Amino acid sequence: MLTDTVDHVRHEWAKTYPHLDTSPIEVLGRVQRIASICNHRLDLDLARHGVNRSEFSVLSALARAGRPLRASEVVSTTMLSGASITKIADSLVGRGLVVRQKSERDGRVVLLAPTDAGRAVVDDEMPRRIAGDAQLIAGLTPAERETLSGLLRKVCAALGD
């Protein structure tokens, strides 16, 4: 049977706390481990563009939307706070990756939009990221992917997402 780091960690916790059911570690420990490894790889890739994960998340949200967004809209599509979005937007504007625009309908509303340079970061990185993700799950059949996706969706729903 194939074993991994999570099996080792669970075994250690089971020895330390034999009265606890450590089985949730089998699922959530692996989800966290996968996220950690993928985030590390993404950090290395993004360093080439001089942006971090949070900045890339904002750039991606703006590129996906296909239209300028209010900061509150960026908050709702990322897991970042309003204060973080403001700080990140300031940094991205300062580096020429995002512009602030006044709303045509309401001049009090400020919108964020990627510049051509900001869009180029997303255009360069997203195909690489999708290809890397595809490689990670290449060993799963389409049915396994669908099952896994459905189960993870269920866990996300339990978290209120």
N, CA and C atoms as an extended XYZ file, in Angstrom:
483
Properties=species:S:1:pos:R:3:atomname:S:1:resname:S:1:resid:I:1 pbc="F F F"
N         0.835       -1.187        0.000 N   MET     1
C         0.000        0.000        0.000 CA  MET     1
C         0.879        1.248        0.000 C   MET     1
N         0.501        2.212       -0.798 N   LEU     2
C         1.222        3.476       -0.899 CA  LEU     2
C         1.035        4.279        0.389 C   LEU     2
N         2.129        4.772        0.944 N   THR     3
C         2.039        5.636        2.125 CA  THR     3
C         2.667        6.981        1.795 C   THR     3
N         2.282        7.978        2.561 N   ASP     4
C         2.798        9.318        2.320 CA  ASP     4
C         3.057       10.028        3.646 C   ASP     4
N         3.450       11.276        3.562 N   THR     5
C         3.749       12.073        4.749 CA  THR     5
C         2.554       12.143        5.688 C   THR     5
N         1.362       12.264        5.132 N   VAL     6
C         0.163       12.372        5.966 CA  VAL     6
C        -0.057       11.090        6.768 C   VAL     6
N         0.196        9.939        6.163 N   ASP     7
C         0.097        8.680        6.910 CA  ASP     7
C         1.047        8.699        8.107 C   ASP     7
N         2.255        9.163        7.866 N   HIS     8
C         3.265        9.241        8.927 CA  HIS     8
C         2.804       10.188       10.041 C   HIS     8
N         2.315       11.358        9.661 N   VAL     9
C         1.852       12.344       10.642 CA  VAL     9
C         0.676       11.791       11.442 C   VAL     9
N        -0.266       11.176       10.752 N   ARG    10
C        -1.429       10.617       11.446 CA  ARG    10
C        -0.981        9.533       12.436 C   ARG    10
N        -0.070        8.695       12.017 N   HIS    11
C         0.433        7.635       12.896 CA  HIS    11
C         1.064        8.239       14.153 C   HIS    11
N         1.853        9.299       13.975 N   GLU    12
C         2.475        9.952       15.131 CA  GLU    12
C         1.425       10.544       16.071 C   GLU    12
N         0.410       11.209       15.501 N   TRP    13
C        -0.652       11.775       16.341 CA  TRP    13
C        -1.435       10.678       17.052 C   TRP    13
N        -1.670        9.587       16.368 N   ALA    14
C        -2.406        8.470       16.983 CA  ALA    14
C        -1.633        7.890       18.171 C   ALA    14
N        -0.311        7.877       18.068 N   LYS    15
C         0.504        7.403       19.200 CA  LYS    15
C         0.469        8.418       20.342 C   LYS    15
N         0.524        9.686       19.995 N   THR    16
C         0.542       10.741       21.007 CA  THR    16
C        -0.807       10.888       21.700 C   THR    16
N        -1.882       10.773       20.918 N   TYR    17
C        -3.245       10.913       21.443 CA  TYR    17
C        -4.071        9.700       21.027 C   TYR    17
N        -3.812        8.542       21.618 N   PRO    18
C        -4.506        7.321       21.193 CA  PRO    18
C        -6.018        7.367       21.396 C   PRO    18
N        -6.487        8.243       22.251 N   HIS    19
C        -7.924        8.356       22.508 CA  HIS    19
C        -8.650        9.217       21.469 C   HIS    19
N        -7.909        9.898       20.593 N   LEU    20
C        -8.522       10.750       19.570 CA  LEU    20
C        -8.647       10.014       18.245 C   LEU    20
N        -9.756       10.252       17.562 N   ASP    21
C        -9.929        9.742       16.201 CA  ASP    21
C        -9.212       10.711       15.265 C   ASP    21
N        -8.066       10.300       14.765 N   THR    22
C        -7.266       11.172       13.900 CA  THR    22
C        -7.587       10.985       12.419 C   THR    22
N        -8.645       10.260       12.116 N   SER    23
C        -8.970        9.987       10.709 CA  SER    23
C        -9.234       11.239        9.872 C   SER    23
N        -9.751       12.360       10.432 N   PRO    24
C        -9.923       13.546        9.586 CA  PRO    24
C        -8.618       14.034        8.959 C   PRO    24
N        -7.496       13.719        9.613 N   ILE    25
C        -6.200       14.116        9.062 CA  ILE    25
C        -5.978       13.475        7.694 C   ILE    25
N        -6.534       12.286        7.491 N   GLU    26
C        -6.346       11.605        6.208 CA  GLU    26
C        -6.863       12.441        5.043 C   GLU    26
N        -7.954       13.148        5.264 N   VAL    27
C        -8.525       13.977        4.198 CA  VAL    27
C        -7.972       15.395        4.270 C   VAL    27
N        -8.229       16.072        5.382 N   LEU    28
C        -7.849       17.477        5.469 CA  LEU    28
C        -6.340       17.666        5.508 C   LEU    28
N        -5.620       16.735        6.092 N   GLY    29
C        -4.161       16.807        6.065 CA  GLY    29
C        -3.629       16.750        4.643 C   GLY    29
N        -4.237       15.897        3.840 N   ARG    30
C        -3.804       15.801        2.435 CA  ARG    30
C        -4.199       17.052        1.645 C   ARG    30
N        -5.389       17.566        1.895 N   VAL    31
C        -5.802       18.803        1.221 CA  VAL    31
C        -4.828       19.920        1.573 C   VAL    31
N        -4.493       20.043        2.854 N   GLN    32
C        -3.553       21.079        3.281 CA  GLN    32
C        -2.161       20.849        2.700 C   GLN    32
N        -1.732       19.619        2.653 N   ARG    33
C        -0.404       19.300        2.096 CA  ARG    33
C        -0.347       19.627        0.604 C   ARG    33
N        -1.388       19.230       -0.120 N   ILE    34
C        -1.458       19.549       -1.551 CA  ILE    34
C        -1.426       21.060       -1.745 C   ILE    34
N        -2.228       21.785       -0.956 N   ALA    35
C        -2.264       23.246       -1.072 CA  ALA    35
C        -0.896       23.851       -0.777 C   ALA    35
N        -0.235       23.350        0.246 N   SER    36
C         1.077       23.867        0.618 CA  SER    36
C         2.100       23.650       -0.497 C   SER    36
N         2.121       22.454       -1.053 N   ILE    37
C         3.065       22.146       -2.138 CA  ILE    37
C         2.752       22.990       -3.370 C   ILE    37
N         1.477       23.065       -3.728 N   CYS    38
C         1.082       23.852       -4.903 CA  CYS    38
C         1.374       25.334       -4.699 C   CYS    38
N         1.128       25.848       -3.495 N   ASN    39
C         1.415       27.255       -3.218 CA  ASN    39
C         2.904       27.541       -3.299 C   ASN    39
N         3.725       26.625       -2.815 N   HIS    40
C         5.180       26.807       -2.912 CA  HIS    40
C         5.609       26.871       -4.382 C   HIS    40
N         5.081       25.962       -5.188 N   ARG    41
C         5.412       25.969       -6.621 CA  ARG    41
C         4.937       27.255       -7.288 C   ARG    41
N         3.729       27.698       -6.924 N   LEU    42
C         3.201       28.932       -7.494 CA  LEU    42
C         4.063       30.119       -7.086 C   LEU    42
N         4.490       30.151       -5.826 N   ASP    43
C         5.371       31.231       -5.369 CA  ASP    43
C         6.623       31.319       -6.234 C   ASP    43
N         7.212       30.174       -6.545 N   LEU    44
C         8.419       30.160       -7.380 CA  LEU    44
C         8.117       30.681       -8.780 C   LEU    44
N         6.995       30.264       -9.349 N   ASP    45
C         6.613       30.731      -10.686 CA  ASP    45
C         6.321       32.232      -10.692 C   ASP    45
N         5.609       32.704       -9.684 N   LEU    46
C         5.220       34.114       -9.641 CA  LEU    46
C         6.401       35.035       -9.390 C   LEU    46
N         7.431       34.520       -8.741 N   ALA    47
C         8.619       35.335       -8.473 CA  ALA    47
C         9.221       35.855       -9.776 C   ALA    47
N         9.073       35.092      -10.849 N   ARG    48
C         9.583       35.539      -12.159 CA  ARG    48
C         8.900       36.824      -12.615 C   ARG    48
N         7.663       37.016      -12.164 N   HIS    49
C         6.883       38.196      -12.549 CA  HIS    49
C         6.959       39.303      -11.499 C   HIS    49
N         7.608       39.010      -10.379 N   GLY    50
C         7.721       40.004       -9.321 CA  GLY    50
C         6.432       40.235       -8.554 C   GLY    50
N         5.546       39.238       -8.546 N   VAL    51
C         4.303       39.351       -7.772 CA  VAL    51
C         4.195       38.175       -6.810 C   VAL    51
N         3.415       38.378       -5.755 N   ASN    52
C         3.176       37.288       -4.816 CA  ASN    52
C         1.782       36.698       -5.063 C   ASN    52
N         1.422       35.684       -4.290 N   ARG    53
C         0.136       34.994       -4.490 CA  ARG    53
C        -1.064       35.917       -4.318 C   ARG    53
N        -1.026       36.772       -3.306 N   SER    54
C        -2.149       37.688       -3.075 CA  SER    54
C        -2.297       38.666       -4.235 C   SER    54
N        -1.183       39.181       -4.709 N   GLU    55
C        -1.224       40.093       -5.852 CA  GLU    55
C        -1.728       39.374       -7.095 C   GLU    55
N        -1.288       38.139       -7.285 N   PHE    56
C        -1.750       37.362       -8.434 CA  PHE    56
C        -3.239       37.061       -8.315 C   PHE    56
N        -3.706       36.830       -7.111 N   SER    57
C        -5.129       36.584       -6.890 CA  SER    57
C        -5.954       37.794       -7.317 C   SER    57
N        -5.487       38.989       -6.976 N   VAL    58
C        -6.186       40.215       -7.377 CA  VAL    58
C        -6.120       40.389       -8.888 C   VAL    58
N        -4.935       40.232       -9.469 N   LEU    59
C        -4.802       40.344      -10.929 CA  LEU    59
C        -5.699       39.333      -11.635 C   LEU    59
N        -5.757       38.119      -11.119 N   SER    60
C        -6.590       37.071      -11.719 CA  SER    60
C        -8.067       37.426      -11.641 C   SER    60
N        -8.499       37.944      -10.495 N   ALA    61
C        -9.906       38.337      -10.339 CA  ALA    61
C       -10.269       39.421      -11.344 C   ALA    61
N        -9.377       40.381      -11.527 N   LEU    62
C        -9.635       41.463      -12.481 CA  LEU    62
C        -9.634       40.947      -13.918 C   LEU    62
N        -8.701       40.066      -14.235 N   ALA    63
C        -8.626       39.514      -15.593 CA  ALA    63
C        -9.838       38.639      -15.896 C   ALA    63
N       -10.258       37.830      -14.924 N   ARG    64
C       -11.418       36.943      -15.096 CA  ARG    64
C       -12.695       37.720      -15.342 C   ARG    64
N       -12.837       38.815      -14.625 N   ALA    65
C       -14.078       39.588      -14.702 CA  ALA    65
C       -14.279       40.193      -16.085 C   ALA    65
N       -13.187       40.548      -16.732 N   GLY    66
C       -13.309       41.138      -18.063 CA  GLY    66
C       -13.857       42.553      -18.048 C   GLY    66
N       -13.929       43.137      -16.876 N   ARG    67
C       -14.392       44.520      -16.724 CA  ARG    67
C       -13.782       45.070      -15.442 C   ARG    67
N       -13.691       46.391      -15.311 N   PRO    68
C       -13.193       46.952      -14.058 CA  PRO    68
C       -14.104       46.571      -12.888 C   PRO    68
N       -13.507       46.352      -11.723 N   LEU    69
C       -14.254       45.937      -10.533 CA  LEU    69
C       -14.044       46.915       -9.383 C   LEU    69
N       -15.071       47.040       -8.550 N   ARG    70
C       -14.918       47.748       -7.280 CA  ARG    70
C       -14.085       46.853       -6.361 C   ARG    70
N       -13.410       47.462       -5.417 N   ALA    71
C       -12.602       46.684       -4.469 CA  ALA    71
C       -13.466       45.654       -3.750 C   ALA    71
N       -14.699       46.011       -3.428 N   SER    72
C       -15.591       45.073       -2.729 CA  SER    72
C       -15.892       43.846       -3.581 C   SER    72
N       -15.922       44.014       -4.895 N   GLU    73
C       -16.134       42.864       -5.782 CA  GLU    73
C       -14.907       41.961       -5.792 C   GLU    73
N       -13.730       42.559       -5.703 N   VAL    74
C       -12.498       41.768       -5.645 CA  VAL    74
C       -12.461       40.988       -4.329 C   VAL    74
N       -12.894       41.616       -3.249 N   VAL    75
C       -12.954       40.937       -1.948 CA  VAL    75
C       -13.829       39.696       -2.050 C   VAL    75
N       -14.976       39.821       -2.723 N   SER    76
C       -15.923       38.699       -2.775 CA  SER    76
C       -15.427       37.532       -3.627 C   SER    76
N       -14.469       37.760       -4.517 N   THR    77
C       -13.981       36.662       -5.362 CA  THR    77
C       -12.602       36.152       -4.953 C   THR    77
N       -12.023       36.808       -3.946 N   THR    78
C       -10.749       36.340       -3.392 CA  THR    78
C       -10.987       36.079       -1.912 C   THR    78
N       -10.034       35.530       -1.245 N   MET    79
C       -10.169       35.324        0.200 CA  MET    79
C        -9.357       36.376        0.947 C   MET    79
N        -9.398       37.593        0.427 N   LEU    80
C        -8.631       38.685        1.008 CA  LEU    80
C        -9.573       39.715        1.617 C   LEU    80
N        -9.107       40.407        2.634 N   SER    81
C        -9.917       41.437        3.289 CA  SER    81
C        -9.905       42.722        2.466 C   SER    81
N       -10.835       43.608        2.787 N   GLY    82
C       -10.881       44.905        2.116 CA  GLY    82
C        -9.599       45.686        2.313 C   GLY    82
N        -9.061       45.650        3.535 N   ALA    83
C        -7.806       46.359        3.812 CA  ALA    83
C        -6.662       45.777        2.983 C   ALA    83
N        -6.645       44.458        2.853 N   SER    84
C        -5.602       43.812        2.038 CA  SER    84
C        -5.730       44.215        0.581 C   SER    84
N        -6.962       44.244        0.077 N   ILE    85
C        -7.178       44.618       -1.325 CA  ILE    85
C        -6.662       46.031       -1.564 C   ILE    85
N        -6.940       46.942       -0.646 N   THR    86
C        -6.472       48.323       -0.793 CA  THR    86
C        -4.951       48.374       -0.844 C   THR    86
N        -4.310       47.681        0.074 N   LYS    87
C        -2.840       47.665        0.121 CA  LYS    87
C        -2.262       47.020       -1.142 C   LYS    87
N        -2.845       45.912       -1.558 N   ILE    88
C        -2.367       45.216       -2.758 CA  ILE    88
C        -2.592       46.080       -3.993 C   ILE    88
N        -3.766       46.698       -4.080 N   ALA    89
C        -4.059       47.569       -5.226 CA  ALA    89
C        -3.059       48.717       -5.286 C   ALA    89
N        -2.747       49.323       -4.139 N   ASP    90
C        -1.753       50.403       -4.108 CA  ASP    90
C        -0.424       49.926       -4.685 C   ASP    90
N        -0.001       48.741       -4.274 N   SER    91
C         1.262       48.185       -4.755 CA  SER    91
C         1.212       47.910       -6.257 C   SER    91
N         0.118       47.290       -6.712 N   LEU    92
C        -0.009       46.956       -8.134 CA  LEU    92
C        -0.120       48.215       -8.996 C   LEU    92
N        -0.820       49.231       -8.502 N   VAL    93
C        -0.910       50.507       -9.225 CA  VAL    93
C         0.481       51.126       -9.323 C   VAL    93
N         1.202       51.115       -8.219 N   GLY    94
C         2.549       51.687       -8.188 CA  GLY    94
C         3.515       51.016       -9.143 C   GLY    94
N         3.268       49.757       -9.449 N   ARG    95
C         4.142       49.016      -10.365 CA  ARG    95
C         3.583       48.945      -11.779 C   ARG    95
N         2.490       49.650      -12.020 N   GLY    96
C         1.937       49.707      -13.373 CA  GLY    96
C         1.193       48.460      -13.811 C   GLY    96
N         0.740       47.636      -12.866 N   LEU    97
C         0.024       46.407      -13.211 CA  LEU    97
C        -1.491       46.567      -13.115 C   LEU    97
N        -1.937       47.591      -12.401 N   VAL    98
C        -3.365       47.886      -12.227 CA  VAL    98
C        -3.544       49.397      -12.309 C   VAL    98
N        -4.706       49.818      -12.809 N   VAL    99
C        -5.076       51.235      -12.791 CA  VAL    99
C        -6.364       51.398      -12.003 C   VAL    99
N        -6.489       52.582      -11.411 N   ARG   100
C        -7.750       52.958      -10.759 CA  ARG   100
C        -8.501       53.861      -11.726 C   ARG   100
N        -9.807       53.627      -11.833 N   GLN   101
C       -10.654       54.430      -12.716 CA  GLN   101
C       -11.876       54.887      -11.937 C   GLN   101
N       -12.401       56.045      -12.310 N   LYS   102
C       -13.670       56.503      -11.741 CA  LYS   102
C       -14.797       55.823      -12.506 C   LYS   102
N       -15.827       55.442      -11.788 N   SER   103
C       -17.007       54.860      -12.423 CA  SER   103
C       -17.692       55.928      -13.263 C   SER   103
N       -18.128       55.545      -14.458 N   GLU   104
C       -18.845       56.489      -15.320 CA  GLU   104
C       -20.216       56.818      -14.743 C   GLU   104
N       -20.814       55.863      -14.034 N   ARG   105
C       -22.149       56.069      -13.462 CA  ARG   105
C       -22.118       56.845      -12.156 C   ARG   105
N       -21.064       56.658      -11.383 N   ASP   106
C       -20.966       57.312      -10.079 CA  ASP   106
C       -19.509       57.662       -9.839 C   ASP   106
N       -19.190       58.930       -9.964 N   GLY   107
C       -17.814       59.395       -9.848 CA  GLY   107
C       -17.176       59.140       -8.501 C   GLY   107
N       -17.997       58.800       -7.491 N   ARG   108
C       -17.445       58.495       -6.167 CA  ARG   108
C       -16.883       57.080       -6.103 C   ARG   108
N       -17.290       56.248       -7.041 N   VAL   109
C       -16.883       54.840       -7.045 CA  VAL   109
C       -15.574       54.683       -7.814 C   VAL   109
N       -14.618       54.029       -7.178 N   VAL   110
C       -13.325       53.761       -7.810 CA  VAL   110
C       -13.308       52.303       -8.254 C   VAL   110
N       -12.895       52.102       -9.490 N   LEU   111
C       -12.815       50.762      -10.067 CA  LEU   111
C       -11.355       50.392      -10.298 C   LEU   111
N       -11.079       49.113      -10.236 N   LEU   112
C        -9.739       48.590      -10.504 CA  LEU   112
C        -9.764       47.811      -11.807 C   LEU   112
N        -8.725       47.973      -12.606 N   ALA   113
C        -8.609       47.231      -13.866 CA  ALA   113
C        -7.146       46.892      -14.107 C   ALA   113
N        -6.889       45.733      -14.702 N   PRO   114
C        -5.490       45.402      -15.005 CA  PRO   114
C        -4.997       46.236      -16.183 C   PRO   114
N        -3.746       46.618      -16.128 N   THR   115
C        -3.119       47.243      -17.288 CA  THR   115
C        -2.720       46.129      -18.254 C   THR   115
N        -2.204       46.501      -19.406 N   ASP   116
C        -1.707       45.477      -20.333 CA  ASP   116
C        -0.609       44.646      -19.670 C   ASP   116
N         0.235       45.304      -18.887 N   ALA   117
C         1.317       44.578      -18.198 CA  ALA   117
C         0.750       43.628      -17.146 C   ALA   117
N        -0.277       44.059      -16.430 N   GLY   118
C        -0.912       43.194      -15.437 CA  GLY   118
C        -1.602       42.011      -16.087 C   GLY   118
N        -2.269       42.285      -17.187 N   ARG   119
C        -2.940       41.212      -17.925 CA  ARG   119
C        -1.906       40.226      -18.473 C   ARG   119
N        -0.746       40.723      -18.884 N   ALA   120
C         0.312       39.854      -19.420 CA  ALA   120
C         0.809       38.872      -18.358 C   ALA   120
N         0.860       39.311      -17.101 N   VAL   121
C         1.265       38.405      -16.018 CA  VAL   121
C         0.286       37.239      -15.941 C   VAL   121
N        -1.011       37.544      -15.953 N   VAL   122
C        -2.040       36.499      -15.873 CA  VAL   122
C        -2.010       35.634      -17.130 C   VAL   122
N        -1.902       36.274      -18.291 N   ASP   123
C        -1.883       35.523      -19.558 CA  ASP   123
C        -0.695       34.568      -19.634 C   ASP   123
N         0.425       34.957      -19.048 N   ASP   124
C         1.606       34.095      -19.056 CA  ASP   124
C         1.485       32.974      -18.023 C   ASP   124
N         0.968       33.312      -16.851 N   GLU   125
C         0.980       32.357      -15.743 CA  GLU   125
C        -0.172       31.356      -15.762 C   GLU   125
N        -1.370       31.777      -16.171 N   MET   126
C        -2.523       30.871      -16.084 CA  MET   126
C        -2.367       29.599      -16.917 C   MET   126
N        -1.931       29.663      -18.158 N   PRO   127
C        -1.746       28.409      -18.901 CA  PRO   127
C        -0.738       27.475      -18.226 C   PRO   127
N         0.316       28.048      -17.663 N   ARG   128
C         1.332       27.256      -16.956 CA  ARG   128
C         0.719       26.622      -15.703 C   ARG   128
N        -0.081       27.400      -15.002 N   ARG   129
C        -0.709       26.898      -13.774 CA  ARG   129
C        -1.716       25.790      -14.086 C   ARG   129
N        -2.535       25.980      -15.099 N   ILE   130
C        -3.527       24.966      -15.478 CA  ILE   130
C        -2.822       23.690      -15.937 C   ILE   130
N        -1.747       23.840      -16.705 N   ALA   131
C        -0.995       22.662      -17.165 CA  ALA   131
C        -0.391       21.915      -15.979 C   ALA   131
N         0.138       22.656      -15.009 N   GLY   132
C         0.691       22.020      -13.811 CA  GLY   132
C        -0.376       21.298      -13.006 C   GLY   132
N        -1.540       21.933      -12.878 N   ASP   133
C        -2.654       21.298      -12.166 CA  ASP   133
C        -3.096       20.028      -12.888 C   ASP   133
N        -3.137       20.091      -14.209 N   ALA   134
C        -3.538       18.914      -14.997 CA  ALA   134
C        -2.556       17.762      -14.778 C   ALA   134
N        -1.269       18.091      -14.700 N   GLN   135
C        -0.257       17.057      -14.441 CA  GLN   135
C        -0.469       16.403      -13.081 C   GLN   135
N        -0.819       17.219      -12.087 N   LEU   136
C        -1.010       16.699      -10.730 CA  LEU   136
C        -2.144       15.687      -10.651 C   LEU   136
N        -3.173       15.873      -11.455 N   ILE   137
C        -4.330       14.969      -11.386 CA  ILE   137
C        -4.397       14.015      -12.572 C   ILE   137
N        -3.325       13.962      -13.346 N   ALA   138
C        -3.307       13.101      -14.538 CA  ALA   138
C        -3.496       11.628      -14.200 C   ALA   138
N        -3.122       11.223      -13.009 N   GLY   139
C        -3.266        9.824      -12.612 CA  GLY   139
C        -4.677        9.432      -12.207 C   GLY   139
N        -5.583       10.392      -12.200 N   LEU   140
C        -6.980       10.113      -11.855 CA  LEU   140
C        -7.803        9.942      -13.124 C   LEU   140
N        -8.733        9.022      -13.086 N   THR   141
C        -9.648        8.865      -14.221 CA  THR   141
C       -10.641       10.025      -14.197 C   THR   141
N       -11.313       10.281      -15.320 N   PRO   142
C       -12.357       11.317      -15.307 CA  PRO   142
C       -13.411       11.069      -14.221 C   PRO   142
N       -13.780        9.830      -14.009 N   ALA   143
C       -14.774        9.512      -12.971 CA  ALA   143
C       -14.221        9.816      -11.580 C   ALA   143
N       -12.938        9.512      -11.349 N   GLU   144
C       -12.323        9.811      -10.053 CA  GLU   144
C       -12.253       11.321       -9.821 C   GLU   144
N       -11.924       12.058      -10.877 N   ARG   145
C       -11.872       13.520      -10.759 CA  ARG   145
C       -13.242       14.077      -10.396 C   ARG   145
N       -14.263       13.573      -11.062 N   GLU   146
C       -15.624       14.038      -10.800 CA  GLU   146
C       -16.042       13.710       -9.368 C   GLU   146
N       -15.728       12.505       -8.921 N   THR   147
C       -16.061       12.108       -7.550 CA  THR   147
C       -15.321       12.976       -6.543 C   THR   147
N       -14.022       13.136       -6.746 N   LEU   148
C       -13.214       13.948       -5.837 CA  LEU   148
C       -13.720       15.390       -5.805 C   LEU   148
N       -13.997       15.939       -6.964 N   SER   149
C       -14.498       17.310       -7.044 CA  SER   149
C       -15.813       17.458       -6.285 C   SER   149
N       -16.705       16.514       -6.463 N   GLY   150
C       -17.988       16.557       -5.765 CA  GLY   150
C       -17.833       16.468       -4.258 C   GLY   150
N       -16.944       15.605       -3.807 N   LEU   151
C       -16.716       15.461       -2.370 CA  LEU   151
C       -16.080       16.719       -1.774 C   LEU   151
N       -15.125       17.292       -2.483 N   LEU   152
C       -14.499       18.521       -1.997 CA  LEU   152
C       -15.494       19.680       -2.004 C   LEU   152
N       -16.372       19.716       -3.004 N   ARG   153
C       -17.426       20.731       -3.052 CA  ARG   153
C       -18.316       20.625       -1.812 C   ARG   153
N       -18.601       19.396       -1.418 N   LYS   154
C       -19.429       19.145       -0.233 CA  LYS   154
C       -18.738       19.671        1.033 C   LYS   154
N       -17.435       19.456        1.141 N   VAL   155
C       -16.681       19.976        2.283 CA  VAL   155
C       -16.688       21.507        2.259 C   VAL   155
N       -16.492       22.099        1.084 N   CYS   156
C       -16.540       23.565        0.965 CA  CYS   156
C       -17.901       24.101        1.402 C   CYS   156
N       -18.960       23.433        0.995 N   ALA   157
C       -20.312       23.857        1.378 CA  ALA   157
C       -20.487       23.795        2.891 C   ALA   157
N       -19.913       22.775        3.520 N   ALA   158
C       -20.002       22.659        4.980 CA  ALA   158
C       -19.287       23.815        5.678 C   ALA   158
N       -18.326       24.402        4.990 N   LEU   159
C       -17.601       25.560        5.527 CA  LEU   159
C       -18.320       26.874        5.235 C   LEU   159
N       -19.430       26.792        4.508 N   GLY   160
C       -20.183       27.996        4.170 CA  GLY   160
C       -19.702       28.679        2.914 C   GLY   160
N       -18.933       27.992        2.118 N   ASP   161
C       -18.395       28.583        0.884 CA  ASP   161
C       -19.311       28.275       -0.282 C   ASP   161
